[in-house]
Amino acid sequence: MLKGLGNLGNLPGLFKQVMEVKTRMEEVRASLANEQVEASAGGGMVAVVVNGCFEVLSIKIDPDVIDKNDPEMLETLVRSAMNEATRKAQELVKSKLSEATGGLDIPGITS
């Protein structure tokens, strides 16, 4: 037997495990469209809801912010809420994919 080849005799079992992980990951990716995260900025003056596919589902803006006639402040609040919602969605995706892979650290997938 060649050194360094380890468990090549278990290749069919390893292939089966890889296919199971792939199937679980596809199921998770499909379910992420139904997962939602919410983030807000300015003490709730702007709230954003994003799904696990990073699609913006809603943006709510307190009318008081609009009435202040300060577009730069509103832009800052929207940007902050969007960035936070995106960060939360990234954490959700990472967590769900990590569950699907059984905690395996697969570069480009769970990290």
N, C-alpha and C positions, 0 to 999 in steps of 0.2 A: 504494500500500500504506500502511496506517496505521502510524504510528510506535508502537513499544512492543509490537507484537503478535508480533514475532520470527518464530519458526518455525511459524506456524499451518498452513503447507503440509505440515508433518510430523506433523500431528495423528493420523492413523491409526497411524503408527509409535510415537508417544508413548503412545497408547491401548493398543497391543499390549504395550509395556513395562510399563505400569501393571498390566495383566491378568496378566502373567508374574510380577511381584512379588507380586501378590495371591495367586496360586496357590502360590508358594513360601512365603509367610507362613502360609497355611493348612496346608501340609504340615509346617512347623516347629511350629506350634501343636499339631498332632495328635501329633507325635513327642515333644513335651515331657513327655507323660505317662510316657514310658519313660526319661526322663533323671532321674538322682538326684543329690542333693548331701547330704553329711553334715556335721554340725557337732557339736561337743562343748563341754562346760563343766566346770570343776572338775577339769581334768587328765584328762578322760575319764570322770568319774563319771556324767555324763549325756550320752548321745549321741542325736541326732535325725537321721532321714533323711526328706527331703522330695523330692517329684518336681517337675518343671518346671511343674506346674499348681498348685503350692503346697499339695498334699495331703500330710499327714503319713503316712508309710509305716510308721515305727517309732520308738519311744522306748525306749531302754535305760537303766536306772538301776542303778548299782552297789549291791548289797545293803548295803554298809557305810554308804551315805548314809541308807538307810531305817532301819537299826539305831540311828543316832545320835539318833533321836527329835527331830529339828529340822526341822519342816515348813517354816519360813521359809527355811532354807538350801536345801532341796530345791526349793522354789518358785522361788527365785532362780536356781538352776542350770538348771532346766527352761526358765524364761523366757529366760535367756541363750543356751542352746543353740537354742531356737526362733527367737529373733531372728537369730542368726548363720545358721542354716539358711535362713531367709527371705531374708536379704541375699544369700546365695550363689545361691539360686534366682533372685532378681531379676537378678543379674549374668549367670547362665546364659541367661535369657530374652532379656535385652538383647543379648547376644552372638549368639545364634542368630537373632534377628530382624534384627540388623545384617547378618549374613551373607546373609539372605534378600533384603534390600533393596539389596544390593550396596554397603553402606556409606553409603547415603543417610540423612541425618538427617531422619526424618519425625517431627515433633512428636507426642507422645502414643503413638507406636509404639516408637521406639528410644531415646528420651531419658527 
